[in-house]
Amino acid sequence: MNTKGQIKLNYPDEFRIACKISNLKQEELIQYFIDQVSFYAFIGGNMEPAHLWATTVSIECKEFWNKIPLESISDPLVQEISLKYIKKLTALSLEAGLTTNEETSSSTSFMKAWSAELLPLTDYEADVTTTQGEVFNLTFDFNLVCRLNGIHTDLLLQYFVDNISLARERAINVIEEVRINPSVAVLLILVSYHEDVKHRILPHQEIYRKYGLQLLQLDKTQKNENDLETRVETYSAFYREWYNALTKNIN
C-alpha cells in the first residue's frame, strides 16, 4: 500500500453537515473509522459492532472498485508469522461460549502481538498526512485489511466519507427500517456509545431543540412521500438549514 507523501481527501457537503450536526470534528470521525477496521472481523470473527461496521465499509469499498488483492506474500518469515497468528485467530473464532467482549479483547491481543512481530518486516505506514495538513494514525489492522483488499488508504477513506449522509439515511429508513449504511453506522456508534463523545455538551442547545422537534414533524410528512429521491432532497435541505444555523449561531 503506497501512502508515502500526502493524500488528498475531498469532504462532500453531506459529510461536513453530518459531522457538524453530530458535534464531531471531521478528522475525529475519520480516525475513529480507521481504528475500528479489524482483520479479525474481516475473516468473520465476532466483534463489537463498531469493528464489524467499519470492516464492512472496507469490504464494500473493494466491491465498489472491483479491486483484486495485491501481490501475495513471498517472504518466508512473513508467511510463517502470519500463518501462526491466522491459526490463533481462526481457533478463537471457533471457540464456543465466548462473549463478544471476550472475543474482541482476545483478538485485539493477538493482533498486537502479530503487529509487534510483523511490522519490522513490512512497509506499512504508521501514519498518513492529507493535503489539508491532517495526520491520521494507521493501525496494523487497517494496513493489513487494505493490503488484502487491494485498496490504498486514500481510496478507502474517500469511500468512507462519500457514503455518509444523514439525509439519505433518514429518507431510506423513515417509512420502515430497510438497511443502515455502514459508514453512517460508524458515525452513530461513535456519537451514541463513545464515552468521550456522548457526554459532550452540545453547543447552541436551543438550535438542537428547535431542529430536533422539526425533524420529528418532518418524518411524519415524509412517511407519505413514496419517491425516495424526493425524500432525500427534502431531508437534505432540512439538514443544510440546521447546519447553517449552527454555523452562523442564529436561531
Beta strands, then each sheet from edge to edge (+ up, - down):
strand 1: 6-7
strand 2: 127-130
strand 3: 135-137
sheet 1: 1+ 2+ 3-
end
